Amino acid sequence: MQAIILAAGDSTRYEGNKLLTPFNGKLLVEYAIDFCIENGIRNIYITLSPHIAIKDNPIYQTLVKNYGDIGTHPNLKLNFKIQ
């Protein structure tokens, strides 16, 4: 099974990207990733804005640190798509 998490683009009313907002020590997108993992989904596609999908961006580094770089996690395949 596969999942697509749409995390690119900013919210006009929120003035930022809601999924990249920290909440209780994690980014909201991490809750979506964890939900997928807990429900047996191992092939996850995440769309990111170009300014986020840069290797030295702290949000990108957090995702890589917690879930492994693309294809390096033994039981999880994250695919980042620049939108």
ChimeraX commands (.cxc) that place a marker at each C-alpha (Angstrom):
marker #1 position 0.00,0.00,0.00 radius 0.5
marker #1 position 1.15,3.57,-0.69 radius 0.5
marker #1 position 0.33,7.01,0.70 radius 0.5
marker #1 position 0.72,10.53,-0.61 radius 0.5
marker #1 position 1.14,13.33,1.92 radius 0.5
marker #1 position 0.60,16.75,0.39 radius 0.5
marker #1 position 2.88,19.05,2.38 radius 0.5
marker #1 position 3.71,21.64,-0.28 radius 0.5
marker #1 position 2.20,25.08,-0.39 radius 0.5
marker #1 position 1.29,27.64,2.18 radius 0.5
marker #1 position -2.08,28.34,3.75 radius 0.5
marker #1 position -3.31,31.87,3.16 radius 0.5
marker #1 position -5.23,32.24,6.43 radius 0.5
marker #1 position -2.64,30.36,8.49 radius 0.5
marker #1 position 0.26,32.25,6.87 radius 0.5
marker #1 position 2.48,29.22,6.52 radius 0.5
marker #1 position 2.47,25.51,5.83 radius 0.5
marker #1 position 0.31,23.81,8.44 radius 0.5
marker #1 position 1.88,20.37,8.01 radius 0.5
marker #1 position 5.34,21.76,8.70 radius 0.5
marker #1 position 4.26,23.34,11.99 radius 0.5
marker #1 position 5.67,21.88,15.24 radius 0.5
marker #1 position 3.14,20.46,17.73 radius 0.5
marker #1 position 4.12,18.67,20.94 radius 0.5
marker #1 position 7.71,18.26,19.78 radius 0.5
marker #1 position 6.97,16.91,16.28 radius 0.5
marker #1 position 6.08,18.41,12.93 radius 0.5
marker #1 position 2.46,17.79,11.97 radius 0.5
marker #1 position 3.67,15.95,8.87 radius 0.5
marker #1 position 5.47,13.52,11.19 radius 0.5
marker #1 position 2.12,12.59,12.73 radius 0.5
marker #1 position 0.88,11.77,9.21 radius 0.5
marker #1 position 4.00,9.68,8.51 radius 0.5
marker #1 position 3.66,7.86,11.85 radius 0.5
marker #1 position -0.03,7.15,11.11 radius 0.5
marker #1 position 0.98,5.56,7.82 radius 0.5
marker #1 position 3.68,3.46,9.48 radius 0.5
marker #1 position 1.34,2.33,12.27 radius 0.5
marker #1 position -1.17,1.21,9.64 radius 0.5
marker #1 position 1.28,-0.81,7.57 radius 0.5
marker #1 position 1.94,1.73,4.82 radius 0.5
marker #1 position 5.63,1.61,3.95 radius 0.5
marker #1 position 5.81,3.48,0.64 radius 0.5
marker #1 position 5.12,7.12,1.40 radius 0.5
marker #1 position 5.32,9.99,-1.06 radius 0.5
marker #1 position 5.64,13.48,0.39 radius 0.5
marker #1 position 5.32,16.64,-1.67 radius 0.5
marker #1 position 7.45,19.50,-0.34 radius 0.5
marker #1 position 7.89,23.10,-1.42 radius 0.5
marker #1 position 11.23,23.81,-3.15 radius 0.5
marker #1 position 12.49,25.89,-0.21 radius 0.5
marker #1 position 11.87,22.95,2.16 radius 0.5
marker #1 position 13.33,20.17,-0.01 radius 0.5
marker #1 position 16.86,21.50,0.33 radius 0.5
marker #1 position 19.23,19.22,2.23 radius 0.5
marker #1 position 20.39,21.98,4.61 radius 0.5
marker #1 position 16.83,23.04,5.51 radius 0.5
marker #1 position 16.07,22.21,9.18 radius 0.5
marker #1 position 12.67,20.69,8.34 radius 0.5
marker #1 position 14.17,18.40,5.69 radius 0.5
marker #1 position 16.95,17.45,8.14 radius 0.5
marker #1 position 14.36,16.61,10.81 radius 0.5
marker #1 position 12.51,14.29,8.44 radius 0.5
marker #1 position 15.74,12.59,7.37 radius 0.5
marker #1 position 16.93,12.28,10.99 radius 0.5
marker #1 position 13.68,10.73,12.19 radius 0.5
marker #1 position 12.84,8.57,9.17 radius 0.5
marker #1 position 16.07,8.13,7.21 radius 0.5
marker #1 position 17.07,9.64,3.91 radius 0.5
marker #1 position 15.24,8.51,0.81 radius 0.5
marker #1 position 15.45,4.73,0.65 radius 0.5
marker #1 position 17.73,4.21,3.67 radius 0.5
marker #1 position 15.15,3.15,6.30 radius 0.5
marker #1 position 14.95,-0.67,6.23 radius 0.5
marker #1 position 11.14,-0.84,6.48 radius 0.5
marker #1 position 10.11,2.50,5.05 radius 0.5
marker #1 position 10.51,4.20,1.71 radius 0.5
marker #1 position 10.06,7.97,1.79 radius 0.5
marker #1 position 9.93,9.70,-1.55 radius 0.5
marker #1 position 10.20,13.48,-1.53 radius 0.5
marker #1 position 8.69,15.33,-4.49 radius 0.5
marker #1 position 9.36,19.01,-5.02 radius 0.5
marker #1 position 6.11,20.71,-5.90 radius 0.5
marker link #1:1,2 radius 0.2
marker link #1:2,3 radius 0.2
marker link #1:3,4 radius 0.2
marker link #1:4,5 radius 0.2
marker link #1:5,6 radius 0.2
marker link #1:6,7 radius 0.2
marker link #1:7,8 radius 0.2
marker link #1:8,9 radius 0.2
marker link #1:9,10 radius 0.2
marker link #1:10,11 radius 0.2
marker link #1:11,12 radius 0.2
marker link #1:12,13 radius 0.2
marker link #1:13,14 radius 0.2
marker link #1:14,15 radius 0.2
marker link #1:15,16 radius 0.2
marker link #1:16,17 radius 0.2
marker link #1:17,18 radius 0.2
marker link #1:18,19 radius 0.2
marker link #1:19,20 radius 0.2
marker link #1:20,21 radius 0.2
marker link #1:21,22 radius 0.2
marker link #1:22,23 radius 0.2
marker link #1:23,24 radius 0.2
marker link #1:24,25 radius 0.2
marker link #1:25,26 radius 0.2
marker link #1:26,27 radius 0.2
marker link #1:27,28 radius 0.2
marker link #1:28,29 radius 0.2
marker link #1:29,30 radius 0.2
marker link #1:30,31 radius 0.2
marker link #1:31,32 radius 0.2
marker link #1:32,33 radius 0.2
marker link #1:33,34 radius 0.2
marker link #1:34,35 radius 0.2
marker link #1:35,36 radius 0.2
marker link #1:36,37 radius 0.2
marker link #1:37,38 radius 0.2
marker link #1:38,39 radius 0.2
marker link #1:39,40 radius 0.2
marker link #1:40,41 radius 0.2
marker link #1:41,42 radius 0.2
marker link #1:42,43 radius 0.2
marker link #1:43,44 radius 0.2
marker link #1:44,45 radius 0.2
marker link #1:45,46 radius 0.2
marker link #1:46,47 radius 0.2
marker link #1:47,48 radius 0.2
marker link #1:48,49 radius 0.2
marker link #1:49,50 radius 0.2
marker link #1:50,51 radius 0.2
marker link #1:51,52 radius 0.2
marker link #1:52,53 radius 0.2
marker link #1:53,54 radius 0.2
marker link #1:54,55 radius 0.2
marker link #1:55,56 radius 0.2
marker link #1:56,57 radius 0.2
marker link #1:57,58 radius 0.2
marker link #1:58,59 radius 0.2
marker link #1:59,60 radius 0.2
marker link #1:60,61 radius 0.2
marker link #1:61,62 radius 0.2
marker link #1:62,63 radius 0.2
marker link #1:63,64 radius 0.2
marker link #1:64,65 radius 0.2
marker link #1:65,66 radius 0.2
marker link #1:66,67 radius 0.2
marker link #1:67,68 radius 0.2
marker link #1:68,69 radius 0.2
marker link #1:69,70 radius 0.2
marker link #1:70,71 radius 0.2
marker link #1:71,72 radius 0.2
marker link #1:72,73 radius 0.2
marker link #1:73,74 radius 0.2
marker link #1:74,75 radius 0.2
marker link #1:75,76 radius 0.2
marker link #1:76,77 radius 0.2
marker link #1:77,78 radius 0.2
marker link #1:78,79 radius 0.2
marker link #1:79,80 radius 0.2
marker link #1:80,81 radius 0.2
marker link #1:81,82 radius 0.2
marker link #1:82,83 radius 0.2
view
